[in-house]
Amino acid sequence: MIKRWIYISAVIIAAFAVWDASAADISVSASVDTSKDVYAGDDFSYQIIIDGYDQPGQPDLSPLAVFKPRGAGGGNNSQTSISIVNGRTTTNVVKRYVMNYVLTAGPAGIMHIPAVTVTVNGKQYQTNEIVLTIVKPGTTDQLELEVTLSQEKCYAGQPVILTVKFYVYANIGDYQFDILALTNDAFYVEDNEATKQYRVNRRNREAILLTFSKVLIPKHAGDIDLGTPSVSADVAAGRTRSRDGFFDDFFQSNVQYKRFSVSAQPLKLSVLPLPQQDKPNGFYGLVGRYMISASAAPTKVSVGDPITLTIKVGGEYLKPVQWPDLEQISGLSENFKMPSQKSSPTIENGLKVFTQTIRPANDKITEIPSIPLAYFDADKGQYVVAKTDPIKLEVSPTKILTTADVEGQDFTPAGREVEAVKKGISANYESPDCLQNVRFSLAAAVTSPVYLISWAAPLLVLITSVLAKVFVHTTPEQAARKRRRSAAGNAVSQLKKIQPAQMQSHPELLAYVMKQYIGERFDKVAGSLTADDCMQTIIDRTGDSASANHYKDIVSRCDAGRYAPMQQHLDSATIDEVIGLIRVIEKESKI
Amino acid sequence: MIARSLLICLVCLLFTAGLAAGDTLSKEQINALFSQANDAFRQANSTVDDTDKSNSLYEEAVLSYEKIIRQGHIENPKLYYNLANAYLLKGDIGRAILDYRRAEKLDKSDSDIQKNLTFARGRRVDKVEIKTEKQVLRTLVFWHYDFSMRAKFTVACVCFAVFCLALAVMIWFGRRALLTTATGISAALLVCFIGSLAVEGYSHAANLSGVVVAAEVVAYQGDGQNYPPSFKAPLHAGIEFELVERRPGWFHIKLADDSDGWIPQNTAEII
């Protein structure tokens, strides 16, 4: 009993050892690309390497959250090597899977990237911690940055232009702006001028000027610190020498860059609240200076006729300009029908254009009333309501067509061809057959009475015809063929029924059977056959003259035996001879 | 005890019967609903200036037509066509195309359905190129695409009857030129229509089609919103697709140009 327990324990320990050894083959590590300096705020590559396994693991990246990790794919880097020593092949497989991520470096200094837990094949592993030195870009007089605001004080909602000027005095590679105002939640940021590049002379030095501007629209009142804008750029610092100097010069592939950073003056913006006093109705936050005008066409209409009303709004910054609220304008909503759907405005010649179709509801309307636009004039510090001029209209009652109008020839074009419009939609069905259920199932249709009759009845007719033809209706050829097939069997059967005693008393029985066989087998009339006919027929059909003569001889003897039975020696052996002859004839017969 | 059990059974039966009765409509109710739907549709058509009112009337027509289909258990191409017209005039392109396709499935030979379906397709935001091969195939094997299953089955039955009867006559009276021609033609047509029925039956069972009914939907490369989008822009209502796979809450769809993606199940309907 003790021995048995020791044995079981040994087996369990051995199994654990094997399992542990296989698990111990997997190891997980982390690494970063240190071939280049990593500057503050730069993105750099981070890899999780799984050795001993060729499938991706499941890393818990939460410890790296501060570095904003982004997946950059992964791949199986396993290697297989085969060595043959003294004819013996050894295959060595090194399994490895590499998972790539991109992290963003923090501020300059020593940066610790913590260990990450990776689940591989159901088991958790820890990567190593990585210590990385984040380099602070140097400063240089080869770069210069100017960032200015169009004004330092503004009202909430008032657009402010931020202009960026970046002067470059050297050959540079990549560059990156760090301007807090463009990412600050306190503003709506809109494009103003796209990036342009000029060659300028600044402080007696040739420089390249990169410039662009953005529109900042402050959302709320208050003092906003916009920090110190800066730009970091890779500036060419020298060249490395190599053997292939020509190609290096041509492709500029050997230029060495070094990261530098320069800053502009700190920016601050004081945002004043809009006054609550005298705020007009319909004001929705427009700040600046705007003008509004309107036109309508046609101005001489009947009740219900469409009038195209065009409203144009001009100003410094048109993006926040919204559709005028026509439904709230007294005299417009009551007297005109306006669809609720509105077309999108367009920008034409620096004006925002709104187009709407309106229809006069009665013939007492004399004008389209003024359309207001409320805005806050930041220069004057007061609200202004700009208005369009009223548009005079002549609205006549709806014209009722009379027979005279219809018959009038003066204005009706004659001889016009009628042209059908083929595209479009057809009208609804209203007939009662719309309510007929036409659901169709193939299985149900096959067994439905109407369809069943349509396919089963003809099939039945066909099957019946075939059967009738096969079993009932036979042709003379078929009958003859059948007779030929059964001739030998019938003959042998009848021969076996003849008793030896009968052979002496009624030898004609044997002759009858033999002639009948020849008749049936070779399509002859048995009653009219003679012994010679039998012989000739057998010769014709088999070519066996010996058998034919023998057959003739027996038939002749039987015929003669009818008149002199005692002189003919006929017995059971004769029957056997005849059976033998029939089998020979059957065998040699050509038909 | 037995009496009590019987009473409970009786109540259950009555309740079930009541439910069943409540779920279906009588012929009179169906007729009344059809009349209401047509009236609402006509009124909506005559309301020119008031979009809200006309939309409300179209919606009323839509509800009535849908009630006839769902609760009246009536499948009719003309009914689906009317429903699709109401959706189209209401501005719901996705559901209009869906119901035109359902109507087309029941009757491929109706030119009005084809005309309105073409018009609705022309108003879609997205344009998906249809493969030329399919159009060529559509012309070559026209009977497969243009005939309804019922029509094909009827023609197949007639051809089968002609084939059998011609053969039977030939058995009794021998081969005649007319009989041989009739047998050959009917056999050829029978093969064409039976083949078409088999293909259509298989494709109905295996290849489900659908239409995007949501105004806008982003298709992803997998069954989750963490996958990257499949197309540069969202898909819009009315896009027709073949259903490749169905997973909980998601459809894997293939468009006519063979591009594919996954969309949430509630943004599309199967025809």
HADDOCK unambig.tbl for C-alpha pairs under 7 A between the chains (distance, minus, plus):
assign (segid A and resid 339 and name CA) (segid B and resid 50 and name CA) 6.97 0.50 0.50
assign (segid A and resid 339 and name CA) (segid B and resid 51 and name CA) 6.85 0.50 0.50
assign (segid A and resid 423 and name CA) (segid B and resid 119 and name CA) 6.81 0.50 0.50
assign (segid A and resid 424 and name CA) (segid B and resid 116 and name CA) 6.70 0.50 0.50
assign (segid A and resid 424 and name CA) (segid B and resid 119 and name CA) 5.77 0.50 0.50
assign (segid A and resid 425 and name CA) (segid B and resid 115 and name CA) 6.49 0.50 0.50
assign (segid A and resid 425 and name CA) (segid B and resid 116 and name CA) 4.75 0.50 0.50
assign (segid A and resid 425 and name CA) (segid B and resid 119 and name CA) 6.59 0.50 0.50
assign (segid A and resid 426 and name CA) (segid B and resid 112 and name CA) 5.85 0.50 0.50
assign (segid A and resid 426 and name CA) (segid B and resid 116 and name CA) 6.42 0.50 0.50
assign (segid A and resid 428 and name CA) (segid B and resid 82 and name CA) 5.22 0.50 0.50
assign (segid A and resid 429 and name CA) (segid B and resid 78 and name CA) 6.32 0.50 0.50
assign (segid A and resid 429 and name CA) (segid B and resid 82 and name CA) 6.56 0.50 0.50
assign (segid A and resid 434 and name CA) (segid B and resid 76 and name CA) 6.14 0.50 0.50
assign (segid A and resid 434 and name CA) (segid B and resid 78 and name CA) 5.38 0.50 0.50
assign (segid A and resid 434 and name CA) (segid B and resid 79 and name CA) 5.54 0.50 0.50
assign (segid A and resid 435 and name CA) (segid B and resid 74 and name CA) 6.65 0.50 0.50
assign (segid A and resid 435 and name CA) (segid B and resid 76 and name CA) 6.76 0.50 0.50
assign (segid A and resid 436 and name CA) (segid B and resid 74 and name CA) 6.93 0.50 0.50
assign (segid A and resid 436 and name CA) (segid B and resid 76 and name CA) 6.46 0.50 0.50
assign (segid A and resid 437 and name CA) (segid B and resid 74 and name CA) 4.84 0.50 0.50
assign (segid A and resid 437 and name CA) (segid B and resid 75 and name CA) 5.09 0.50 0.50
assign (segid A and resid 437 and name CA) (segid B and resid 76 and name CA) 5.64 0.50 0.50
assign (segid A and resid 438 and name CA) (segid B and resid 75 and name CA) 5.80 0.50 0.50
assign (segid A and resid 438 and name CA) (segid B and resid 76 and name CA) 5.53 0.50 0.50
assign (segid A and resid 439 and name CA) (segid B and resid 75 and name CA) 5.54 0.50 0.50
assign (segid A and resid 440 and name CA) (segid B and resid 150 and name CA) 6.46 0.50 0.50
assign (segid A and resid 454 and name CA) (segid B and resid 157 and name CA) 6.20 0.50 0.50
assign (segid A and resid 454 and name CA) (segid B and resid 158 and name CA) 6.99 0.50 0.50
assign (segid A and resid 454 and name CA) (segid B and resid 161 and name CA) 6.59 0.50 0.50
assign (segid A and resid 455 and name CA) (segid B and resid 157 and name CA) 5.49 0.50 0.50
assign (segid A and resid 455 and name CA) (segid B and resid 160 and name CA) 6.39 0.50 0.50
assign (segid A and resid 455 and name CA) (segid B and resid 161 and name CA) 5.71 0.50 0.50
assign (segid A and resid 458 and name CA) (segid B and resid 161 and name CA) 5.12 0.50 0.50
assign (segid A and resid 458 and name CA) (segid B and resid 164 and name CA) 5.46 0.50 0.50
assign (segid A and resid 458 and name CA) (segid B and resid 165 and name CA) 5.73 0.50 0.50
assign (segid A and resid 459 and name CA) (segid B and resid 164 and name CA) 5.74 0.50 0.50
assign (segid A and resid 461 and name CA) (segid B and resid 168 and name CA) 6.81 0.50 0.50
assign (segid A and resid 462 and name CA) (segid B and resid 164 and name CA) 5.58 0.50 0.50
assign (segid A and resid 462 and name CA) (segid B and resid 165 and name CA) 6.46 0.50 0.50
assign (segid A and resid 462 and name CA) (segid B and resid 167 and name CA) 6.82 0.50 0.50
assign (segid A and resid 462 and name CA) (segid B and resid 168 and name CA) 4.88 0.50 0.50
assign (segid A and resid 465 and name CA) (segid B and resid 168 and name CA) 5.92 0.50 0.50
